[in-house]
Amino acid sequence: MANTSFYTSSGTTASVENSIETKVAQATASAAAAALSETAAASSAANAATAAASVDSVAADAAAASGNAAAALVYKDAALVAQAASETAQAASEAASTSSAASSSTATTKAAEASTSASNAATSEANSLTSKNAAATSATDSATSASASSASATAAASSATTASTQAGLATTNGAAQVALATTQAGLATTNGAAQVALAATEANNSASSASSASASASTATTQAGISTTKAGEAATSATASAASATASDTAKTASQAAQAAAELALDDFTDIYLGQSSSDPTTDLDGDALAAGMLYYSTSSTVLKYYSGSAWVSISPGISDVASDTTPSLGGNLDTDGNAILFGTSKWAIELDAGDNDLLFKYNGTTVFKLASTGAVTSADDVTAFGSP
């Protein structure tokens, strides 16, 4: 409310009064706006702190689960929105500070104008010292009020500066938290990718191990089959070996029997053939008495002898061919068995014609005389019935 008594006693005009009141109101409004800006800056700082807490929470979530990188990006966007709001509040605070400074300057100017008007009023009212002193006092009070208004404006500017600083800190902290959230999200993405790569590597290693195990199992199965086959072959060989052993035993028995038979046969042979001697033996090889039929070869007479039961008799070696027998004698019929009878180098031969059963007389391979089975005689030349041959 305006100080009516002051303006009345100082002789200030209504227009000046209204101007002063208007400037004072503007200064008050500027101070209130600065306070609101400060509050908004504090709220922005609180919002930035909340955003930072949200970013920390997002970072924690990103560290706990690399798959939540998308959520971190959402919170990052929220932090960016908070940062933008903080920057807007800072701009508003700076505008309020500028407006408060301008209002303070205008109030100071108007106060000076009011002081000048008061002095003029005091001069105009020179007839009344009391009025002059009152006007001077009013001018002093007005100056004091102007100074107070200026101090308020300065305080408002300081508050605006503080709000701007807080907004800057909030912006800086918000940006730092956003950068941290971005870094954490990047780390989460990187770690997630690394974990995925590691999982893929482990999966490949597991697949390789499984493939190796399968190959080893296949090899083991093959080796087991080979072992089974070899075991069968070994069993067959063992059976064959047993059969061979049996056959060997049988052969051994047969060999022993054959050896015994051979020894017996040899003993029997030596009981008959006494071997070579230059004189007639008187006992057999075992020292037993001689028996009829025993043989030995006399090296002194170069003949084979046999024992007759009472004496050793030489065995004639016989003839080497028929020509050696000068007195041959047949003990039966002579069967030529279809062969011809040759007469040495005389070129004569007698043979049987197997087809006609005729007896042919040949000379030098040519039939010159034939005696038929009917008794007919055929000659290749004249026949002399009688006369000297």
VEXDREN-2710 file (C-alpha; in Angstrom, 1 decimal):
% VEXDREN-2710
k/r/px/py/pz
1/MET/0.0/0.0/0.0
2/ALA/1.3/3.5/-0.9
3/ASN/2.6/5.8/2.0
4/THR/0.0/8.5/1.5
5/SER/1.2/10.7/4.3
6/PHE/4.7/10.7/2.8
7/TYR/3.6/11.7/-0.6
8/THR/1.2/14.3/0.8
9/SER/3.8/15.9/3.1
10/SER/6.4/15.8/0.4
11/GLY/4.2/17.4/-2.2
12/THR/4.9/14.6/-4.7
13/THR/2.4/14.5/-7.6
14/ALA/0.1/11.6/-8.2
15/SER/1.9/10.6/-11.4
16/VAL/5.3/10.5/-9.6
17/GLU/3.7/8.5/-6.8
18/ASN/2.2/6.0/-9.2
19/SER/5.5/5.7/-11.1
20/ILE/7.4/5.0/-7.8
21/GLU/4.8/2.5/-6.7
22/THR/4.9/0.8/-10.1
23/LYS/8.7/0.4/-10.0
24/VAL/8.6/-0.9/-6.5
25/ALA/6.0/-3.5/-7.5
26/GLN/8.1/-4.4/-10.5
27/ALA/11.2/-4.9/-8.2
28/THR/9.1/-7.0/-5.9
29/ALA/7.8/-9.1/-8.8
30/SER/11.4/-9.5/-10.1
31/ALA/12.5/-10.7/-6.7
32/ALA/9.6/-13.1/-6.5
33/ALA/10.4/-14.3/-10.1
34/ALA/14.1/-14.8/-9.0
35/ALA/12.8/-16.9/-6.0
36/LEU/10.7/-18.9/-8.3
37/SER/13.6/-19.4/-10.6
38/GLU/15.7/-20.5/-7.7
39/THR/13.0/-23.0/-6.7
40/ALA/12.8/-24.2/-10.3
41/ALA/16.5/-24.6/-10.4
42/ALA/16.4/-26.6/-7.1
43/SER/13.6/-28.7/-8.6
44/SER/15.6/-29.2/-11.7
45/ALA/18.6/-30.2/-9.6
46/ALA/16.3/-32.7/-7.7
47/ASN/15.1/-34.0/-11.1
48/ALA/18.7/-34.3/-12.3
49/ALA/19.5/-36.2/-9.1
50/THR/16.5/-38.4/-9.7
51/ALA/17.6/-38.9/-13.2
52/ALA/21.1/-39.7/-12.0
53/ALA/19.6/-42.2/-9.5
54/SER/17.6/-43.7/-12.4
55/VAL/20.8/-43.8/-14.5
56/ASP/22.6/-45.5/-11.6
57/SER/19.8/-48.0/-11.4
58/VAL/20.0/-48.6/-15.1
59/ALA/23.8/-49.0/-14.8
60/ALA/23.2/-51.6/-12.1
61/ASP/20.6/-53.4/-14.2
62/ALA/23.0/-53.3/-17.2
63/ALA/25.8/-54.8/-15.1
64/ALA/23.4/-57.5/-13.7
65/ALA/22.0/-58.5/-17.1
66/SER/23.8/-57.7/-20.3
67/GLY/20.6/-58.4/-22.2
68/ASN/18.9/-55.2/-20.7
69/ALA/20.9/-52.8/-22.9
70/ALA/17.7/-51.7/-24.5
71/ALA/16.2/-50.7/-21.1
72/ALA/19.4/-48.7/-20.4
73/LEU/18.9/-46.8/-23.6
74/VAL/15.3/-46.0/-22.6
75/TYR/16.6/-44.6/-19.2
76/LYS/19.3/-42.8/-21.1
77/ASP/16.6/-41.0/-23.1
78/ALA/14.8/-40.2/-19.9
79/ALA/18.0/-38.7/-18.5
80/LEU/18.4/-36.7/-21.7
81/VAL/14.8/-35.3/-21.3
82/ALA/15.7/-34.4/-17.7
83/GLN/18.8/-32.7/-18.9
84/ALA/16.8/-30.7/-21.4
85/ALA/14.3/-29.7/-18.7
86/SER/17.2/-28.6/-16.5
87/GLU/18.7/-26.5/-19.4
88/THR/15.2/-24.9/-19.9
89/ALA/15.0/-24.1/-16.2
90/GLN/18.5/-22.6/-16.4
91/ALA/17.5/-20.4/-19.3
92/ALA/14.4/-19.3/-17.5
93/SER/16.5/-18.5/-14.4
94/GLU/19.0/-16.5/-16.5
95/ALA/16.1/-14.6/-18.1
96/ALA/14.6/-13.8/-14.6
97/SER/18.0/-12.7/-13.4
98/THR/18.3/-10.4/-16.4
99/SER/14.8/-9.0/-15.8
100/SER/15.5/-8.5/-12.1
101/ALA/18.7/-6.6/-12.8
102/ALA/16.9/-4.4/-15.3
103/SER/14.1/-3.8/-12.8
104/SER/16.6/-2.9/-10.1
105/SER/18.3/-0.4/-12.4
106/THR/14.9/1.2/-13.3
107/ALA/13.9/1.4/-9.6
108/THR/17.2/3.1/-8.8
109/THR/16.7/5.6/-11.7
110/LYS/13.2/6.3/-10.6
111/ALA/14.3/6.8/-7.0
112/ALA/16.8/9.3/-8.2
113/GLU/14.0/11.0/-10.1
114/ALA/11.8/11.0/-7.0
115/SER/14.6/12.5/-5.0
116/THR/15.0/15.2/-7.6
117/SER/11.3/15.8/-7.6
118/ALA/11.3/16.0/-3.8
119/SER/14.1/18.5/-3.8
120/ASN/12.2/20.5/-6.4
121/ALA/9.2/20.3/-4.1
122/ALA/11.3/21.4/-1.1
123/THR/12.5/24.4/-3.1
124/SER/9.0/25.2/-4.3
125/GLU/7.9/25.0/-0.7
126/ALA/10.6/27.4/0.6
127/ASN/8.0/29.3/2.5
128/SER/7.5/26.3/4.8
129/LEU/10.7/25.1/6.4
130/THR/8.8/22.4/8.2
131/SER/7.4/21.2/4.8
132/LYS/10.9/21.5/3.3
133/ASN/12.4/19.4/6.1
134/ALA/9.6/16.9/5.9
135/ALA/10.1/16.8/2.1
136/ALA/13.9/16.3/2.7
137/THR/13.1/13.6/5.2
138/SER/10.7/12.0/2.8
139/ALA/13.3/12.3/0.1
140/THR/15.8/10.6/2.5
141/ASP/13.3/7.9/3.2
142/SER/12.6/7.5/-0.5
143/ALA/16.4/7.2/-1.1
144/THR/16.6/4.6/1.7
145/SER/13.7/2.7/0.1
146/ALA/15.4/2.9/-3.2
147/SER/18.6/1.5/-1.7
148/ALA/16.6/-1.3/0.0
149/SER/15.0/-2.0/-3.4
150/SER/18.5/-2.0/-5.0
151/ALA/19.7/-4.4/-2.3
152/SER/16.7/-6.6/-2.9
153/ALA/17.5/-6.5/-6.6
154/THR/21.1/-7.5/-5.9
155/ALA/19.9/-10.3/-3.7
156/ALA/17.6/-11.4/-6.4
157/ALA/20.5/-11.3/-8.9
158/SER/22.6/-13.4/-6.5
159/SER/19.8/-15.9/-6.1
160/ALA/19.5/-16.1/-9.8
161/THR/23.2/-16.6/-10.1
162/THR/23.0/-19.4/-7.5
163/ALA/20.1/-20.9/-9.3
164/SER/22.0/-20.7/-12.6
165/THR/25.0/-22.3/-10.9
166/GLN/22.8/-25.1/-9.4
167/ALA/21.2/-25.6/-12.8
168/GLY/24.7/-25.8/-14.4
169/LEU/25.7/-28.3/-11.8
170/ALA/22.5/-30.2/-12.3
171/THR/23.1/-30.1/-16.1
172/THR/26.8/-31.2/-15.6
173/ASN/25.8/-34.0/-13.2
174/GLY/23.0/-35.0/-15.5
175/ALA/25.3/-35.1/-18.5
176/ALA/27.9/-37.0/-16.4
177/GLN/25.2/-39.5/-15.3
178/VAL/24.0/-39.8/-18.9
179/ALA/27.6/-40.3/-20.1
180/LEU/28.1/-42.9/-17.3
181/ALA/24.8/-44.6/-18.2
182/THR/25.9/-44.6/-21.9
183/THR/29.3/-46.0/-20.9
184/GLN/27.6/-48.7/-18.7
185/ALA/25.2/-49.5/-21.5
186/GLY/28.1/-49.8/-23.9
187/LEU/29.9/-52.0/-21.4
188/ALA/26.8/-54.1/-20.9
189/THR/26.4/-54.4/-24.7
190/THR/30.2/-55.2/-25.1
191/ASN/30.1/-57.7/-22.2
192/GLY/26.9/-59.2/-23.5
193/ALA/28.5/-59.6/-27.0
194/ALA/31.6/-61.1/-25.3
195/GLN/29.4/-63.5/-23.3
196/VAL/27.5/-64.4/-26.5
197/ALA/30.8/-64.9/-28.3
198/LEU/32.1/-67.0/-25.4
199/ALA/28.9/-69.0/-25.3
200/ALA/29.3/-69.6/-29.1
201/THR/32.9/-70.6/-28.7
202/GLU/31.9/-73.0/-25.8
203/ALA/29.1/-74.3/-28.0
204/ASN/31.5/-74.9/-30.8
205/ASN/34.0/-76.5/-28.5
206/SER/31.2/-78.7/-27.1
207/ALA/30.1/-79.6/-30.6
208/SER/33.8/-80.5/-31.5
209/SER/34.1/-82.6/-28.3
210/ALA/30.8/-84.3/-29.2
211/SER/32.0/-85.0/-32.7
212/SER/35.3/-86.3/-31.4
213/ALA/33.4/-88.4/-28.9
214/SER/31.2/-89.7/-31.7
215/ALA/34.3/-90.5/-33.8
216/SER/35.9/-92.2/-30.9
217/ALA/32.8/-94.2/-30.2
218/SER/32.6/-95.2/-33.9
219/THR/36.3/-96.2/-33.7
220/ALA/35.7/-98.1/-30.5
221/THR/32.7/-99.9/-32.2
222/THR/34.9/-100.8/-35.2
223/GLN/37.7/-102.0/-32.9
224/ALA/35.2/-104.0/-30.9
225/GLY/34.0/-105.6/-34.1
226/ILE/37.6/-106.3/-35.1
227/SER/38.3/-107.7/-31.6
228/THR/35.2/-109.9/-31.9
229/THR/36.4/-111.1/-35.4
230/LYS/39.9/-111.7/-34.0
231/ALA/38.5/-113.5/-31.1
232/GLY/36.5/-115.8/-33.4
233/GLU/39.6/-116.3/-35.5
234/ALA/41.5/-117.1/-32.4
235/ALA/38.8/-119.6/-31.3
236/THR/38.9/-121.1/-34.8
237/SER/42.7/-121.3/-34.7
238/ALA/42.5/-122.8/-31.2
239/THR/40.1/-125.4/-32.5
240/ALA/42.3/-126.1/-35.5
241/SER/45.3/-126.2/-33.3
242/ALA/43.6/-128.8/-31.1
243/ALA/42.6/-130.8/-34.1
244/SER/46.1/-130.5/-35.4
245/ALA/47.4/-131.7/-32.0
246/THR/45.0/-134.6/-32.2
247/ALA/46.1/-135.3/-35.7
248/SER/49.7/-135.0/-34.7
249/ASP/49.1/-137.4/-31.8
250/THR/47.4/-139.8/-34.3
251/ALA/50.2/-139.4/-36.8
252/LYS/52.7/-139.9/-34.0
253/THR/50.9/-143.1/-33.0
254/ALA/50.7/-144.3/-36.6
255/SER/54.4/-143.4/-37.1
256/GLN/55.3/-145.3/-34.0
257/ALA/53.3/-148.2/-35.3
258/ALA/54.9/-147.9/-38.7
259/GLN/58.3/-147.8/-37.1
260/ALA/57.5/-150.9/-35.1
261/ALA/56.2/-152.6/-38.2
262/ALA/59.3/-151.5/-40.1
263/GLU/61.5/-152.7/-37.4
264/LEU/59.6/-156.0/-37.3
265/ALA/59.9/-156.3/-41.1
266/LEU/63.6/-155.5/-40.9
267/ASP/64.0/-158.2/-38.2
268/ASP/62.0/-160.6/-40.4
269/PHE/64.2/-159.7/-43.4
270/THR/67.4/-160.0/-41.5
271/ASP/66.1/-163.4/-40.3
272/ILE/66.1/-164.4/-44.0
273/TYR/68.8/-162.4/-45.7
274/LEU/72.1/-162.6/-43.7
275/GLY/73.9/-160.0/-45.8
276/GLN/77.4/-160.4/-47.3
277/SER/80.0/-162.8/-46.2
278/SER/83.2/-164.4/-47.6
279/SER/82.3/-167.7/-46.1
280/ASP/79.2/-169.7/-45.5
281/PRO/77.5/-168.5/-42.2
282/THR/76.8/-171.1/-39.5
283/THR/74.2/-169.1/-37.5
284/ASP/71.8/-166.3/-38.3
285/LEU/72.5/-162.6/-37.4
286/ASP/70.9/-163.2/-33.9
287/GLY/73.2/-166.2/-33.3
288/ASP/70.3/-168.6/-33.7
289/ALA/70.5/-171.8/-35.8
290/LEU/70.2/-171.6/-39.6
291/ALA/66.8/-172.3/-41.2
292/ALA/66.0/-173.5/-44.7
293/GLY/65.4/-170.6/-47.2
294/MET/67.9/-168.2/-45.7
295/LEU/70.1/-166.3/-48.1
296/TYR/73.4/-164.6/-48.2
297/TYR/75.8/-163.1/-50.8
298/SER/79.2/-164.8/-51.1
299/THR/81.8/-162.2/-51.8
300/SER/84.4/-164.9/-52.6
301/SER/82.4/-166.6/-55.4
302/THR/80.3/-163.5/-56.2
303/VAL/77.1/-165.5/-56.2
304/LEU/73.9/-165.5/-54.1
305/LYS/73.5/-168.6/-52.0
306/TYR/70.5/-170.1/-50.2
307/TYR/70.4/-172.6/-47.3
308/SER/68.7/-175.9/-48.3
309/GLY/68.3/-177.0/-44.7
310/SER/71.6/-178.8/-44.6
311/ALA/74.0/-176.9/-46.9
312/TRP/74.5/-173.6/-48.8
313/VAL/73.7/-173.9/-52.5
314/SER/74.8/-171.3/-55.1
315/ILE/72.0/-169.8/-57.2
316/SER/72.7/-169.7/-61.0
317/PRO/72.5/-166.1/-62.3
318/GLY/70.7/-167.5/-65.5
319/ILE/71.1/-166.0/-69.0
320/SER/71.1/-162.3/-69.9
321/ASP/69.2/-162.8/-73.2
322/VAL/67.8/-165.7/-75.4
323/ALA/70.9/-165.7/-77.6
324/SER/73.0/-166.8/-74.7
325/ASP/70.9/-170.0/-74.3
326/THR/72.5/-172.4/-76.8
327/THR/70.0/-175.1/-75.9
328/PRO/66.8/-173.3/-75.4
329/SER/63.7/-175.3/-74.5
330/LEU/60.2/-174.0/-74.2
331/GLY/58.0/-175.3/-71.5
332/GLY/54.9/-174.5/-73.4
333/ASN/53.5/-172.8/-76.6
334/LEU/55.2/-169.8/-77.9
335/ASP/52.6/-167.0/-78.3
336/THR/53.7/-164.1/-80.4
337/ASP/50.7/-162.0/-79.4
338/GLY/50.2/-160.7/-82.9
339/ASN/53.8/-159.8/-83.4
340/ALA/56.0/-160.9/-86.3
341/ILE/58.8/-163.3/-86.1
342/LEU/62.0/-161.7/-87.4
343/PHE/65.1/-163.5/-88.5
344/GLY/67.8/-161.2/-87.6
345/THR/69.4/-159.3/-90.5
346/SER/68.1/-161.7/-93.2
347/LYS/65.1/-159.4/-94.0
348/TRP/62.7/-162.3/-93.6
349/ALA/59.7/-162.1/-91.4
350/ILE/56.6/-164.2/-90.7
351/GLU/53.5/-162.5/-89.4
352/LEU/49.8/-163.2/-89.1
353/ASP/47.3/-161.2/-91.2
354/ALA/44.8/-160.4/-88.6
355/GLY/42.1/-159.5/-91.2
356/ASP/42.1/-162.8/-93.2
357/ASN/43.9/-164.8/-90.5
358/ASP/46.4/-165.8/-93.2
359/LEU/50.1/-166.5/-92.5
360/LEU/52.3/-164.2/-94.5
361/PHE/55.9/-164.7/-95.4
362/LYS/57.7/-161.4/-96.2
363/TYR/61.0/-160.5/-97.5
364/ASN/62.3/-157.0/-97.0
365/GLY/58.8/-156.0/-96.0
366/THR/57.0/-157.5/-99.1
367/THR/54.8/-160.5/-99.0
368/VAL/56.2/-163.2/-101.3
369/PHE/54.3/-166.2/-100.0
370/LYS/50.9/-166.6/-98.3
371/LEU/49.4/-169.6/-96.6
372/ALA/45.7/-169.2/-96.3
373/SER/43.7/-170.6/-93.4
374/THR/41.9/-172.8/-95.9
375/GLY/45.3/-174.5/-96.9
376/ALA/45.6/-172.6/-100.2
377/VAL/49.1/-171.5/-101.1
378/THR/49.8/-168.3/-103.0
379/SER/53.3/-167.5/-104.3
380/ALA/54.5/-164.3/-105.8
381/ASP/56.6/-166.2/-108.4
382/ASP/56.9/-169.7/-109.9
383/VAL/56.7/-172.7/-107.6
384/THR/59.1/-175.5/-108.2
385/ALA/57.3/-178.7/-107.2
386/PHE/60.4/-180.8/-106.9
387/GLY/64.1/-180.4/-107.5
388/SER/67.2/-179.3/-105.6
389/PRO/66.7/-176.1/-103.7
END
